[in-house]
Each structure stands twice: as C-alpha cells, then as structure tokens.
Amino acid sequence: MLDYDVVIVGAGAGGSFAAYEFTKLNTNKKVLIIDAGRKVIHRTCPITEGKVDHCINCKPCNIMYGFGGAGTLSDGKYNITTNFGGDLHQYVGNNKAMELMEYVDSVLMNFDGSDSKLYSTDNSDLKTVCLKNNLHLLSAKVRHFGTDRNREILQKIYDYVKEKIDFKFNTKVTEVDYKDNSYILTTDKNEEIRCKDLVLASGRSGSKWISKICDKFGVEQLKNRVDIGVRVEVPAEVFKHITDQVYESKIVYQTNQYSDLVRTFCMNPYGEVVTENTNGIITVNGHSYADPKLQTNNTNFALLVTNRFTEPFKDSNEYGESIARLSNMLGGGVLLQRFGDLIKGRRSSERRMKKCFTVPTLNATPGDLSLVMPKRQMDDIIEMIYALDKIAPGMANEDTLLYGVEVKFYNSVVKVDNKFETNQQSLYVIGDGSGVTHSLSQASASGVEIARILNEK
C-alpha cells in the first residue's frame, strides 16, 4: 500500500495550482495527484489536428481530462471577478477571493513571460450601450492567453512541480473508504493508496463521481442547476468593435416572454468551434488562439439559459444530458443550423449550407435544433439574438450559425466550510467539482488556498 499525507483526485485547474503552491511552499507533505487523463504533452484532439472530422470517442477525452483539466485546451481565458464564475467569495470573503485570483494571474504571467494585455469592462462605453438596449454587461478583468500559449504555460507549471509532487495519470479512483483516521483509495490499476487528507478536485466531468463519494460519507449536496444553450458563430467583424475593446463580454438579458436569464459565455474572437466528450455525450464549445496564423475569420460564443429546478426534481445534470443525447441521436454528434432556417421553421440541409456566407469552423451535421431544444429555451435564445443585434448589427443575419447543444454541467453544490472541508473529517472538495467555482480563475484560486491550508495543518 502506498502512503501519502495528501491525495488530490483531479489534476485540473484546482489540482494543478494546488501542486504549484505546495511546490512553491517547499512543503514537507507527501502529496499525490491522480487523474484519469494524460500529461499535457500527450493531450491532443484528433479533430483539431485534422486527423478526423468528427469525434471518435477517445478514452479519455483529451479535451476534458489530464493535467490542467478542461481548461488546458480551452481558449486560455481567465476572468478575474466575483460577479460570475462561481461563489468563491462567499467562502473566503470578497477581498481574499480577488487576491487569490490576482495571485493566479501573476503566476500565469510569470510562466508565460509575455506582456499579455489585461482587458477590463469597467470603463468601457459598451456598458452604457448595453443598458440603453436592456442588456447588462458584467464587470470583470480578463486575461487571454489563447489555447496555444495556455498549453505551453501549463506544461511549464507541470515541469516546475513534477519533482516535488507525485502524479498518477491514466488512473481512475474506483473506491474510497475511511478506516483508522485514514482514507484508503482503490484505483483501476488495483492499487491501494492511503492518506490522511483527501481532496476531491475532479471538475465538472467528475461530478457524478464526486456525488457518489459524498453520498457514501453523508455529505450534503444541493442539485438544482444546469445551463443549456447553443454555440453561436458569426463573422468576426460583427463583434469586432466589442472584442477589440473588452475581448470577453459577459452580457445578461432577461427575456420578455418568460423573464428567464440568458447570457453570453466563453467568447472566442477569431476562434473555432470544437466538440467535447463528457461521459460519452458530445457537446460543443469554443477555442481561440494567440498566434495570428491559427486564427479564423469567425467569432464564436455560447448563449446559455440557466435552468434551476425545485422539488421534487433533483437531478439537473440528467436533464441536460438527456437533451444532449437527443442532439447526438439526430445529428450523430453536433447539430448545426442557420438562424434564418430556424426562424423560418425549416431544417438546414447540405444544400442550404452550401449557400451560407458564414463558413463553419466545425464539421457538424446540418439539422433542426427545434427538434432538440425545449421550446422555452429556444424562444429565450431567439429573443436574445435579436436583443444582441441592437448592439452588434449582423447578429440576427440569416447566416448566423447555431451549433447544438452546449450544456454546462454543474456539480451539486457540496456543503463545505471556509476551508473547503466537508462534515466528513479531512475530506475536502475544491474547484468546479465542488459547485463552488465555475471558472478557471476561481478553480485555480481554490487550489492555491487548499494547498496553503493543508500545508499549515
């Protein structure tokens, strides 16, 4: 049996920054991080490499699993704010949450070694323009590294920590038991690992696994949210006046028909649309690059409708998964539809797509999203597109592309204290898997804080 002081399950944003902070503190703790994915250097997607034109269900999905987590091959965008991206400030306080995120930013900048611009929405004219059109721009500072540079930064972080922190990649934890004041972990490699402190940091992709562990130890969880929507793709010129000014614009709109909240999410100027594979379900996302040679002529972003459920329904993620499965069933993966076709009540076909002036960056199946998306969410998204057209003319053009579905799965909000500890002794939950954070910045910040807490314990 292997013995450690601390075991962290998940090498995503939280786990990787915990590894960094333990290393920087020159901890005397013996620390192990276990992840179902691969090292950074081995994390490549056959689609983005041009080897295939559709998801082939790599196991595990290199976009979702491995060192750095789902953030590694993302567009490398870090939002420094407590206005969205999670509720870290409710646990550690607003000032400390901001200090932790700014610390994460300084670490990233140190490893990047560039003069990457820090964007801000605070003093932009866009906020005024949005308000005049019943849209609300959320305040944030944004640092964008791009998928290419973000991967290089995380490789440097791994190189920095690998001599101090032990890692087990391509490894899943199948069982967790508690005996004699220690946790006993069993892996799919038939190994047993014992530790005093156990940190669950397996991200959104590990949400079901975390729920299983919490149920086993009687840890309270609140299951009530999932975000469902589409990924929009337009010519970059449509949003250029916005992205050049603030890069990432988090815009929220309350619909007239249902009073639902719809928001923009993960804006990728000159980027590309990509697929994600979560537990065998294909959904859609977006990436963007710092290198001009890798950039496209399009900008993409998500439009998401937040769904909160009340009793007796509890499993919000299962609701989102069922919609994604329907899309996969009809399209063999991701569905694609022109906005003009959606409004006219007809499916997009191969013939209609050949006439489309906006060239898709993802090879998806032309179809009809109204057969997949619930009417309420579809009505919300259509209303939001017309609202955005007022501040970005061209948004509601016939050839605006909609990819579906995009689903943001939120882990149950795990009940933890201000040190991220559950009511089960020495069991901690951090990052997006905790339901406390929903962003790269806040998840990374929680990793820094847990390392400091456990190092002093």
DRENTOR-87160 format. One record per atom (N, C-alpha, C): x, y, z. Coordinates in steps of 0.02 Angstrom, whole numbers, plus 50000, padded with zeros to 5 digits. Layout:
N
XYZ/...
REM end
This chain:
457
500434994050000/500005000050000/500445006250000/500255011249959/500625017549955/500345022350006/500805025850041/500595030550094/500765037750075/500265042250084/500365049350071/500035053450126/500265059550134/499925064150180/499295066950147/499365068850083/498805071850046/498735068449978/498125066649961/497975064249893/497445068949864/497575071349804/497105075549767/496865071549707/496225070649701/495945067149643/495725072349592/496105072849538/495965077749486/496545082549478/496825082849417/497395087349404/497175093249361/496545095249369/496295100949331/496555107549358/496165112949349/496385119549371/496535119549446/496075116649486/496175116449558/496765112149578/496805106149550/497345101549567/498025103949544/498065106749485/498715109049458/498975115049498/498525119549518/498755125349557/498895123449630/498565118349655/498745115749721/499455112949718/499605109349663/500275106549654/500795112149651/500625117549615/501095123249611/501215126249679/500685127349718/500765130749782/501135126349832/500985119849833/501365115249876/502105115549859/502255115749795/502965115949773/503285122449792/502935127949782/503215134549799/503345135049874/502905132149914/502975132249987/503505127350011/503775123349964/504265118249981/504005113850038/503405111450029/503055107750081/503435101450103/503345099750165/503615093350188/503085087850186/502505089650158/501975084750149/502125080350089/501945074050094/502005069550037/501335069750000/501345072349937/500735073749900/500695069749836/500115066849823/499985063149761/499365066049727/499415066849661/498845069149621/498685063649570/498045061649569/497815056349524/497345059249473/497435057449409/496995059949357/496855054549305/496245054549279/496045049549229/496355050949161/496605057049152/496885059049087/497635058549083/497915062149035/498625061649019/499015067949038/499675067449031/500105073249039/499945078348983/500145084548994/500005089848946/500265088048876/500865085548874/501195084248809/500815079048767/500435074748800/500065069548765/499335071348753/499135077348772/498435079348764/498325082748697/498105078848648/497945081548582/497275078748560/496905082748522/496245080648496/496315079048422/496125073048400/496175071248329/495805076048282/495265079048307/494885083748265/495295090048252/495555093148305/495935099448296/496585098248260/496845092148262/497445090548225/497305088948152/496665088648134/496475087348065/496505080048045/496575075548094/496615068448077/495925065348063/495415068048095/494725065748083/494275071948081/493665071048056/493215076848052/492625076248100/492655071248145/492115070548194/492405067048256/492035067548311/492275064548374/492285056948367/492845053848386/492925046648383/492935043548453/492705047448502/492635044948571/493285042248600/493805046448597/494435044648630/494305043448704/494615038548732/494535036948804/495215037248838/495285042148884/494815047548898/494865053148847/494365057548846/494375063348801/494935068048822/495405069448775/495975073648791/495795080948803/495215082948778/494995089848791/494755090548863/494465085248890/494145085748956/494585083349013/495055078749001/495425075549055/496175076749046/496545076349102/497265077049101/497505083049140/498165084049142/498445089549181/498175096249155/497915100249201/497605106649184/496855106049173/496605099849167/495885098849159/495605101449094/494955102749094/494625105149033/494885112049013/495225115549058/495485122149042/496105122149000/496465116448996/497105116248961/497025117748887/496555114448854/496455115348783/495885120148769/495685124048820/495185129148810/495525135248778/495175140848776/495475146748745/495935150548793/496045147748853/496515150948899/496295157748922/495665158348942/495375164748962/495235164549037/495525169249074/495455169449146/495095175949166/494495175249193/494095180949215/494225182149289/494475188049305/494625189849374/494045193949400/493575190549433/492975193949456/492595189449504/492175192449545/491715188649587/490995189649563/490905193049506/490235194249479/489965188149443/490395183749422/490185177449390/490775172549395/490645166449374/491185161449377/491225157749443/490715158449485/490715154749548/490595159049608/490595155749666/490435159049729/491005158449780/491615158449756/492195157749800/492185163049855/491975169049837/491975174649885/491505173449944/490995169149934/490535167749989/490855163150042/491415160150025/491755155650072/492385158850102/492745162650062/493385165450088/493355173050095/492805176150074/492745183350076/492935186450009/492625192149993/492725195249928/493445197349917/493755200649967/494435203049958/494925197349947/494855192049988/495315186449981/495215182849915/494595182249893/494455179049829/494805182749772/494755189449773/495085193449722/495845192849727/496105192949788/496835192149798/497085185549770/496705180149783/496895173549758/496885173249682/496375176149651/496335176149578/496885180449547/497045186049579/497595190149554/498275186749563/498325182749616/498935178749626/498995173549570/498445170149554/498445165349498/498665168749434/498405174749422/498585178549363/499335180049361/499615181849418/500335183449420/500755177149407/500525171349431/500885165049417/500875163549343/500285164149312/500215162849241/500655167449200/500655173849218/501055178749182/501795177249189/501995175049248/502705173349260/502925167649215/502505162449210/502685156749167/502615158449093/502165163049077/502075164949007/502645169348983/502855173949026/503415178249008/503255183348954/502615184948944/502425189748893/502125195948926/501915200648884/501575206648910/500835206448889/500545200448897/499845199448878/499395204748910/498945207448870/498515212948892/497985210548942/497875214448993/497325213249040/496745217749021/496215214648994/495625218448974/495185219949034/494775225149028/494305226749081/493665229649051/493105227949081/492465230649058/492235236749099/492625238449151/492395243449198/492275250349167/492735252549125/492685259349099/492535259449024/492195254349001/492055253948929/491385257248913/491335259748851/490705262648828/490185257248818/490405251048812/489945245548798/489415244848853/489605246048915/489135245348970/488535250048960/488675256248939/488145261148927/487705259048868/488025256748814/487655254548755/487195248748773/487455244048813/487055238348833/486435240548873/486545244848921/485995247148964/485445250548923/485645254148872/485155257548830/484715252648791/484965246448786/484605241348748/484385235548793/484305236948858/484055232048906/484495225948912/485145226948902/485645221648911/486105223748968/486395218949001/486805220549059/487495217449053/488005221649050/488695219349044/488995218549114/489225212549131/489515211349197/490245213549199/490445216449255/491115219149263/491625213549276/492195214149242/492725209149253/493375211549221/493925209049248/494565209649214/494695202949180/494955203149119/495035196949079/495745196549052/496055190849064/496715189349035/496625183648985/496835184648923/496765179448873/497455177248848/497575170648854/498215167948831/498135164248765/497545161648750/497455157648690/497605150348705/497295145948667/497385138748678/498115136848671/498465139848623/499165138048610/499625139948669/499585146248691/500015148448746/499805145448813/499145144448822/498905141548884/499205134648895/499235130848842/499525124148847/500265124448864/500615129148835/501335129948850/501445131948923/501015136248948/501065138449018/500965132549065/500455128549052/500305122849096/500855117549092/501175116949034/501745112349029/502315114649073/502425121249074/502955124049117/502795123049191/502145123849208/501945122649278/502065115349297/501885110749251/501995103649265/502745102149274/503155105049231/503885104049237/504145106649304/503835112049329/504045115049392/503865110649452/503285107249448/503035103649508/503205096249508/503385093449452/503415086049446/503945082849490/504465086549511/504975083649554/504755083549627/504285087949645/504065088449714/503415084649727/502985084449677/502325081349683/502295074949642/502015069649670/501925063449633/501275063649593/501285060649534/500695060349492/500565053249469/499925051649461/499715045549428/499215047449374/499425047049311/498975048549256/498655042149229/498155043049186/497785037349158/497545032649213/497345035549269/497145031649327/496495034249356/496035029749369/495395031649400/495355028749470/495065032649515/494925030349583/494235027049582/494215020649598/493585016949594/493225016549660/493605016449716/493295015949782/493665020449831/493285023149879/493585027049934/493285024549999/493715022450045/493495020150111/493855024150165/493565024250224/493875027850281/493965022950339/494585022250362/494725017350414/495325019750454/495255019450520/495805021350566/496075028350550/495615033150542/495795040150530/496185041250465/496105036650418/496435037350354/495955035350298/496075038150239/495695036250180/496075030950141/495715025950118/496005020650077/495685021150008/496095022749958/495855023449890/496055017349850/495585014749811/495725009249766/495675011949695/496175010349653/496175012749584/496005007049535/495895009049472/495755004049421/496385000149401/496945001949432/497564998149421/497684993249478/497154992249519/497174987649577/497704989749628/497794996349634/498244999049685/497835001449744/498135001249803/497825004249862/498275009749887/497965015549901/498335021449922/498015024149985/498435025550035/498185028050099/498405035250109/497965039350137/498135046250151/497755048850211/498005054250241/497675057450297/497155062450273/497335066350221/496895071450194/496735069850121/496095069950104/495875068450036/495515074550007/495745076549947/495445082349913/495135079949848/494485081149839/494135079549777/494145085649732/494465084949675/494545090649629/494465088349557/493965084049546/493905080849480/493475084749430/493315090949445/492985095249396/492275093249378/492015096649327/491325095249306/491265088149276/491785086049242/491755079349212/491735073849265/491945075449325/491925070649380/491355071749428/490845075549406/490305077449451/489935071349478/489805066449436/489445060549459/489855056649510/490505056249498/490945052649543/490975056049612/491025062749611/491045066449674/490385065449712/489825065649676/489175064549708/489135057749741/489425052749708/489435045949734/489825045649800/490405048949801/490825048949862/490475052749918/490175058549900/489825062449951/489235058549980/488865055049937/488305051049961/488545045650010/489115042649994/489385037350035/489545039750105/489805045950110/490015048550175/489505053350206/488915053750176/488385057850205/488515065250201/488855067350148/488995074550139/488415077650100/488145083050126/487555086350097/487735089650030/487275088949982/487355091949916/486705095049893/486765100349854/486175103649827/486195102949751/485715099349722/485695098149650/485125102249620/485295107549583/484735111549559/484875115649497/485455114849462/485595119449407/485945115949349/485745117949289/486105116049228/485985121649178/486485123249137/486415128449086/486385125149018/485885126848979/485775123748913/485725129148860/486045128048804/486015133048751/486345130748688/486585135648649/486905134248585/487565138148581/487985136048536/488605139648520/488465143548456/488545150148459/488415154548402/489065156048366/489045156148300/489635158048261/489435163248209/489805168748208/489675174348162/490335176748133/490315180348077/490935183448053/491225187948107/491875187948115/492205191548169/492035199048167/491895201748107/491755208848101/491135210948141/490675206248150/490045207948185/490175210148257/490655206848290/490805208448360/491475211948370/491795213748315/492475216648320/492495222848364/492005227148359/492005233348399/491945231848474/491685225948491/491625223848561/492245219948583/492445215048544/493015210848565/493675214648565/493755219548520/494365223548520/494405227748584/493825229548611/493815233948670/493865230048736/493485224648742/493455221148807/493625213648801/493715211148741/493855204248724/493285199648745/493195198548809/492655194148833/492095198348862/491505197948833/490935201748859/490415196948887/490305197348952/489785193348984/489155197748986/488695196348942/488095200448935/487485196248956/487085198949001/486495195549027/485865199149004/485365195148986/484725197948962/484155194148994/483645197849016/483045194649043/482505194948990/482265189148970/481795188848914/481115191648934/480775194548884/480115197248896/479595191748903/479675186348865/479155181148862/479115177148927/479705175148954/479705170749012/480055173749074/480375179549065/480785182549118/481375178049137/481595173849089/482185169649100/482815173649088/483365171449120/484005174749108/484405170849056/484635174449005/485065171648953/485715175548954/486275172148944/486915175748948/487385173348893/487835177748874/488385175748831/488915172448875/489295167848845/489785164148884/490345161948838/490965162548863/491555159948828/491605162648756/491715169148750/491775172248684/492475171148656/492505169048593/493145167248561/493235171148496/493525177148500/493645180948439/494145177348394/493975176948330/494395173748279/494555166548299/494065163348330/494185156548356/493845151248314/493785145248344/493475139648311/493015135948359/492515132748332/492045128748372/492325121748377/492285118748436/492555112048448/492045107848484/492165101348485/491735096748522/492055094848587/491635092648635/491865089848698/491495083348710/491835078748742/491535072248756/491535071248832/490945071848861/490865070848933/490455064648946/490795059448971/490455053048986/490085050348925/490405051048866/490115048348805/489605052748771/489465058648799/488985063348771/489365068948736/489215070048672/489575075048632/489215081748638/489565086748663/489295093548666/489785098148629/489635104548629/490025109248589/490325114648633/490895117348612/491235122648649/491625126748599/492045131448623/492435135648578/493135136748602/493605137648555/494305139148571/494515145248531/495035148548554/495355153948515/496095153848529/496475156848484/497215156348487/497535163248489/498125163548518/498505169748519/498885170748454/499125165348424/499515165648362/499055167548304/499185173248272/498755175348216/498705170148160/499215166048152/499205160948099/498685155548112/498485154848175/497995149748193/497285152448198/497215159048188/496555162148197/496125161248134/495465161648145/494985160948090/494655167748077/494185167748031/493825173948015/493175174648055/493055170048102/492425169948139/492535171048213/492005173348246/491975173748319/491415169248342/491535165448396/491015161148422/490925162348497/490335160948522/490185161448593/489555157548607/489445155948670/488845152248689/488295157148710/487675155048698/487085158248728/486775152948772/486765154148837/486545149148885/485945151648925/485475147048936/484895148448978/484985144549042/484965148049098/485045144749163/484395141449184/484445135149203/483865131349225/483955129249297/483535131749341/483545129749411/482905125949427/482975120449462/482405116149475/482235115949549/481605114849563/481365114249631/481115107149644/480945105849705/480685099149723/480055097649681/479945091449662/480315085549683/480915083849638/481005087549582/481545085849536/482215087849565/482715083449561/483355084749592/483945084449543/483915080049494/484505078749452/484515083149391/484755089349399/484765094149343/485245091949289/485805088849307/486285086549256/485975081249211/485565076949239/485245071749199/484775074949147/484465080449165/484035084049118/484445086749060/485025089749075/485455092349022/485735086748979/485915081149010/486185075448972/485665072748923/485035072548944/484505069648901/484425073848838/484485080448845/484435084848786/485035083948741/485635083348770/486245082248731/486215075548694/485955070448728/485895063848696/485425064148635/484895068048641/484425068748585/484765071948526/485185077048539/485565080248485/486045075248453/486375071248495/486835066148469/486465061048427/485865059248447/485475054248412/485265056748343/485055063148338/484825065948275/485395067848229/485955070148258/486495072648217/487115068348216/487105062848254/487715058848258/488265062448294/488085067648330/488575071848365/488275078648374/488585083748344/488355090648350/487905092548291/487355095948305/486905098548254/487075105748237/486975107648174/487125114448151/486515117048112/486325123348128/485755126448093/485885133848082/485705136248022/485715143448009/485145146748047/485265152848072/484745156348109/484145157648065/484265159348002/483715160647956/483275154547947/483575148647944/483175142547937/482765141248000/483065142548058/482705141548121/482095145948124/482165152248106/481605156848109/481055154948059/481265152248002/480775150247951/480465143447966/480685140148019/480395133748037/480605128047993/481205128347966/481435122947922/482145120847943/482305114747927/482975112147944/483495114947896/484095115547920/484655117147875/484865110647842/484975110847777/485185104847740/485875106047710/486165100947683/486815101647649/486745106847592/486195106547557/486095111247502/486065118447526/485695119547581/485645126447607/486305128747636/486685124247667/487325126147696/487825128147643/487775125347583/488235127247529/488135134447507/487545137247521/487405144147503/487575148947560/487795146247617/487915150247677/488555154347670/488515160847685/489105165147679/489565164447739/489305162247797/489725161047856/489985153847852/490635153147847/490935146447840/491025143347908/490725137547922/490795134347988/491515132248001/491725132748063/492395130448083/492385123448111/491785120648120/491715113748143/491285109848094/491495103948076/491105099748032/490545096548073/489945099348068/489365096848106/488815095048059/488305091548084/487755089148043/487215094348036/487065096747975/486515101447967/485855098347989/485445102148025/484825099248050/484375104548079/483935102448123/483425106848152/483485106748228/483735112048257/483815112348330/483155112548367/482625114648334/481975114948368/481715107948385/482005102748354/481815095948371/482185093348432/482675097248455/483105095248511/482995099648572/483035106148562/482975110848617/482245111548640/482125111648705/481445113148729/481225119948704/480585120648691/480315126848661/480495132948703/480455132448769/480575138248811/481285140848802/481775136348805/482475138348796/482605141048726/482285137948676/482375140148607/482095147148598/481495148448626/481205155148623/481655160348657/481945158448715/482395162948751/482995164848707/483285159848675/483885161048634/483735165448574/483175164148542/482975168348484/482885175548506/482555176648562/482445183348588/483105186748605/483575182948633/484235185648649/484625187648587/484565183748534/484925185348471/484675191948443/484025193048444/483755199448420/483965205248466/484015203948530/484245209248576/484975211048562/485405205948552/486105207148537/486205210648470/485735209548424/485785212648358/485765220348363/485475222848417/485435230148426/486115233148443/486555229348475/487225232048492/487765229248446/487595223848410/488055220848362/487665219148299/487505224148257/487115222948197/487425217548153/487015212848132/487265207048095/487185200648135/487065201348200/486985195548243/486375191348221/485845194548199/485235191048180/485195189748105/485765189748071/485775188348000/485555181147985/485335179947924/485125173347903/485675168147913/486305170147901/486855165347901/487225164947968/486945167848020/487225166548087/487125159148102/487665155948125/487655148748136/487525147048209/487115141948220/486965139548287/487155132148291/487585130448338/487795123548349/487465121148414/487225114948413/486905112548474/487055105148487/487025103648551/486885108548603/487515109848643/487505115648677/488025117048726/487705116348795/488005112248836/487745111048904/488305112248953/488175116249004/488655117149058/488385113449119/488715107849133/488505103749190/488825106549253/488415107649303/488665109949367/488625104249417/489185103049451/489145098049503/488675100549557/488395095949594/488005097949652/488425102449696/488125107549725/488485111849771/488605107849835/489235106149846/489415102049904/489475106649965/489175104650019/489205108750079/489895108250111/490275113850108/490935114150137/490995120550179/491505120750223/491605126750263/492095131350228/492345136350263/492795141250232/493485138550218/493605132250237/494235128850220/494105123150170/493515123150140/493305118250090/493255111150119/493185110650185/493125104150217/492385102450225/492215096150212/491535093850221/491425091850294/490825089450309/490695087050376/491045080350389/491295077150336/491705071150343/492425073350357/492705071150412/493375073350434/493895072550379/494265078050366/494845078050320/494655076450248/494015077250230/493795076650161/493635083550134/493995085650083/493935092350055/493695091849982/493325096949960/493105097249891/493245104249864/493605104649807/493785111149778/493625111249704/493715117149673/493635117849602/492915117349578/492835116649512/492165116349484/491785110149507/492135104949527/491805099049552/491435100149617/491605105549652/491285107049716/490625110649706/490525113449646/489945117649634/490055124649661/490625125849695/490775132349723/491065136949670/491495134149626/491795138149572/491545135749505/491535140449456/491305138749388/491775141549336/492395142949353/492845146149306/493565144149319/493995145349269/494705143749276/495015147749333/494865154149337/495175158349388/494985156149459/494335155149470/494115153349537/494315146249556/494295141649508/494515134749522/495255134649539/495655138249501/496375138649515/496505141749583/496125147049599/496205150349664/496045145649721/495535141449712/495365136649766/495915131549776/496275129849722/496845125349727/497415128449767/497545134849755/498065138449793/497895138449867/497265139949882/497055140649952/497075133949988/496855128449955/496865121949990/497575119750005/498055121349960/498745119649973/499005123250034/498835129650040/499055133550098/498745130850162/498115129050159/497765126450218/498075119850240/498175115250194/498435108650212/499175108850229/499535113450200/500245114050217/500345116150290/499875120150315/499915122650384/499585117850434/499215113050409/498825108550453/499285104250495/
REM end
